[in-house]
Amino acid sequence: MVKRETMLYISVLCGPGNFFRYTDATNTTMNAICDDCPLGAYQDDPGQSSCKQCASTDTTELTGSYMANDCKSKSIVMMAIGL
């Protein structure tokens, strides 16, 4: 007799500007959350497990950016926020 295991995969679908990450070492979607992309990154596709990085000379003004156009020159962003 062969024992078969049935695996249940549930998709974590985070929207643009977000990525999914596991909250513990089990790597199950029962322990996964959607996080905003950090400063300097964006995600324009839903359901991703990472964000796309802006060029090294660019950053974003806010977390959760969802367009490549959100990446702006670091010096311009710093002037805009008063630094």
C-alpha positions, 0 to 999 in steps of 0.5 A, a space after each residue: 500500500 502506498 501512502 499519498 500525501 495531499 498538499 493544499 496550496 493557498 495563494 496569497 494575492 497581494 496587490 500592487 505596491 505590496 509583496 507577500 512574506 511568511 511570518 515564520 519558518 513554516 513557509 505556509 500561506 496560513 502564516 503569510 502577510 502582505 507588506 508594503 514595498 519599502 522605500 526605494 522599491 515598488 511592485 507593479 504586479 499583484 501576487 509577488 513575493 518581493 518588490 522591484 528596486 529603484 535605480 541606486 540613485 533613486 528612491 520613492 517618497 512613500 512605502 507601498 509604491 506601485 509604479 516605476 514612475 514612483 522612483 525619483 531622484 534621491 536629491 529631489 525627494 529629499 528637497 520635497 520632504 525638507 531634508 
